[in-house]
């Protein structure tokens, strides 16, 4: 299994204080935005793979697609954890 650094883009950086209901909702919204960005990357890399015209480009674009899939899975897991945290807090 590969190790991937999932860094949050600067546009997604938010400061959270104590996790009250408002902050939990903000955290969940942030996780959803990160997941949507990751999903967009998967689509973009898949389309690049389909458009690749040489075997060397197909290998590189497929590797990028797999990396994007891993990033999307990590983002989906983080999003799921925000839902679980909200349910546990209720």
Rosetta silent file (secondary structure, phi, psi, omega in degrees, C-alpha in Angstrom):
SEQUENCE: XXXXXXXXXXXXXXXXXXXXXXXXXXXXXXXXXXXXXXXXXXXXXXXXXXXXXXXXXXXXXXXXXXXXXXXXXXXXXXXXXXXXXXXXXX
SCORE:     score description
SCORE:     0.000 S_00000001
   1 L     0.000  136.914 -177.445    0.000    0.000    0.000 S_00000001
   2 L   -87.453  155.100  176.928    1.342    3.391   -0.916 S_00000001
   3 L  -104.985  126.943 -176.605    1.647    6.330    1.419 S_00000001
   4 L  -125.738  134.345  176.993    0.208    9.572    0.113 S_00000001
   5 L   -86.383  113.978  178.577    0.433   13.015    1.634 S_00000001
   6 L   -99.439   95.153 -179.435   -3.013   14.568    1.491 S_00000001
   7 L   -92.805  140.084  177.410   -2.350   18.249    2.024 S_00000001
   8 L   -83.603  129.759  178.412   -5.222   20.658    2.338 S_00000001
   9 L   -60.983  152.120 -179.006   -5.005   23.503   -0.135 S_00000001
  10 H   -54.351  -33.040 -179.138   -4.570   26.930    1.404 S_00000001
  11 H   -67.519  -15.412 -179.266   -8.105   27.814    0.349 S_00000001
  12 H  -101.157    1.655 -178.339   -9.380   25.070    2.672 S_00000001
  13 L   -77.595  122.729 -179.151   -7.460   26.141    5.744 S_00000001
  14 L  -135.072  143.540  177.829   -9.821   27.167    8.509 S_00000001
  15 L   -95.069  127.046  178.997   -9.151   27.770   12.174 S_00000001
  16 L  -114.425  131.442  173.762  -11.424   25.889   14.535 S_00000001
  17 L   -87.218 -137.433  176.050  -11.710   26.658   18.221 S_00000001
  18 L   -61.699  140.961 -175.871  -13.668   24.450   20.560 S_00000001
  19 L   -81.839   78.823  172.305  -15.753   22.026   18.536 S_00000001
  20 L   -85.157 -176.827 -175.934  -19.232   23.311   19.192 S_00000001
  21 H   -61.170  -37.731  179.405  -22.069   22.556   16.767 S_00000001
  22 H   -65.195  -46.587  179.992  -21.203   25.485   14.483 S_00000001
  23 H   -66.511  -35.643  176.791  -17.565   24.482   14.240 S_00000001
  24 H   -62.882  -42.238  178.171  -18.500   20.846   13.673 S_00000001
  25 H   -64.080  -39.422  177.374  -20.731   21.908   10.791 S_00000001
  26 H   -64.771  -40.514  178.605  -17.890   24.016    9.373 S_00000001
  27 H   -63.549  -41.081  178.801  -15.529   21.057    9.688 S_00000001
  28 H   -65.565  -42.231  178.240  -18.027   18.856    7.895 S_00000001
  29 H   -63.498  -39.817  177.197  -18.459   21.437    5.123 S_00000001
  30 H   -63.455  -45.180  179.485  -14.687   21.699    4.759 S_00000001
  31 H   -61.898  -38.537  178.269  -14.344   17.920    4.549 S_00000001
  32 H   -65.569  -41.326  178.341  -17.074   17.838    1.896 S_00000001
  33 H   -63.832  -41.922  178.726  -15.294   20.549   -0.135 S_00000001
  34 H   -63.381  -42.033  178.661  -11.990   18.669    0.072 S_00000001
  35 H   -63.138  -42.889  179.465  -13.738   15.478   -1.055 S_00000001
  36 H   -63.208  -39.124  176.271  -15.377   17.294   -3.991 S_00000001
  37 H   -62.866  -42.550  179.203  -12.005   18.708   -5.035 S_00000001
  38 H   -64.357  -39.551  178.427  -10.502   15.205   -4.863 S_00000001
  39 H   -62.492  -41.145  177.797  -13.414   13.847   -6.902 S_00000001
  40 H   -62.314  -39.213  178.035  -12.773   16.504   -9.559 S_00000001
  41 H   -64.152  -39.720  177.421   -9.124   15.490   -9.693 S_00000001
  42 H   -59.262  -48.379 -179.758  -10.118   11.854  -10.246 S_00000001
  43 H   -60.920  -43.208 -178.949  -12.320   12.868  -13.174 S_00000001
  44 H   -64.352  -43.148 -179.595   -9.621   15.094  -14.653 S_00000001
  45 H   -69.575  -35.177  176.808   -6.942   12.405  -14.409 S_00000001
  46 H   -65.153  -44.333  178.407   -9.260    9.773  -15.878 S_00000001
  47 H   -63.086  -37.776  177.098  -10.049   12.042  -18.827 S_00000001
  48 H   -64.919  -38.900  177.312   -6.332   12.710  -19.296 S_00000001
  49 H   -62.400  -45.577 -179.622   -5.711    8.952  -19.306 S_00000001
  50 H   -64.084  -31.667 -178.319   -8.391    8.421  -21.951 S_00000001
  51 H   -86.057  -11.114 -176.979   -6.926   11.218  -24.080 S_00000001
  52 L   -62.163  132.552 -173.884   -3.314   10.035  -23.797 S_00000001
  53 L  -102.913   -7.240  179.887   -1.994    9.193  -27.242 S_00000001
  54 L  -129.618  151.182  179.685    1.236    7.340  -26.398 S_00000001
  55 H   -55.856  -38.622 -179.003    1.937    4.386  -24.101 S_00000001
  56 H   -66.135  -38.186  177.380    4.351    6.433  -21.984 S_00000001
  57 H   -70.427  -36.699  178.752    1.720    9.113  -21.428 S_00000001
  58 H   -63.309  -40.801  177.751   -0.914    6.481  -20.672 S_00000001
  59 H   -62.338  -46.353 -177.687    1.331    4.992  -17.958 S_00000001
  60 H   -66.580  -43.254 -178.659    1.983    8.400  -16.399 S_00000001
  61 H   -71.257  -31.585  177.092   -1.628    9.536  -16.548 S_00000001
  62 H   -69.297  -38.281  176.292   -2.869    6.227  -15.153 S_00000001
  63 H   -62.453  -41.359  177.721   -0.423    6.526  -12.244 S_00000001
  64 H   -65.088  -36.920  177.142   -1.742   10.050  -11.599 S_00000001
  65 H   -62.734  -45.104  179.228   -5.292    8.682  -11.762 S_00000001
  66 H   -63.193  -39.655  176.972   -4.494    6.022   -9.150 S_00000001
  67 H   -62.916  -41.654  178.228   -2.938    8.647   -6.897 S_00000001
  68 H   -65.074  -36.786  176.501   -6.057   10.793   -7.272 S_00000001
  69 H   -62.734  -43.056  177.724   -8.228    7.786   -6.369 S_00000001
  70 H   -61.632  -41.539  179.326   -6.198    7.278   -3.191 S_00000001
  71 H   -65.321  -39.239  178.365   -6.591   10.966   -2.331 S_00000001
  72 H   -65.787  -40.356  178.707  -10.344   10.766   -2.929 S_00000001
  73 H   -62.712  -41.643  178.037  -10.604    7.703   -0.695 S_00000001
  74 H   -64.694  -40.607  178.516   -8.743    9.516    2.088 S_00000001
  75 H   -66.865  -38.397  177.675  -11.000   12.555    1.697 S_00000001
  76 H   -65.383  -38.861  177.375  -14.101   10.345    1.765 S_00000001
  77 H   -64.344  -42.603  177.989  -12.860    8.696    4.943 S_00000001
  78 H   -63.140  -39.842  177.617  -12.288   12.092    6.556 S_00000001
  79 H   -64.018  -42.438  178.615  -15.789   13.149    5.508 S_00000001
  80 H   -61.898  -38.612  179.007  -17.253    9.969    6.990 S_00000001
  81 H   -64.685  -34.103  177.982  -15.449   10.660   10.256 S_00000001
  82 H   -66.811  -35.797  177.133  -17.036   14.101   10.463 S_00000001
  83 H   -67.678  -41.310  179.301  -20.469   12.476   10.153 S_00000001
  84 H   -65.831  -39.803  178.787  -19.578    9.937   12.835 S_00000001
  85 H   -64.175  -40.391  178.219  -18.262   12.683   15.114 S_00000001
  86 H   -65.311  -40.272  179.705  -21.473   14.660   14.664 S_00000001
  87 H   -66.670  -38.792  179.868  -23.590   11.597   15.407 S_00000001
  88 H   -68.832  -31.266 -178.978  -21.571   10.806   18.523 S_00000001
  89 H   -76.350  -21.370 -176.952  -21.908   14.387   19.752 S_00000001
  90 L   -74.578    0.000    0.000  -25.705   14.343   19.387 S_00000001
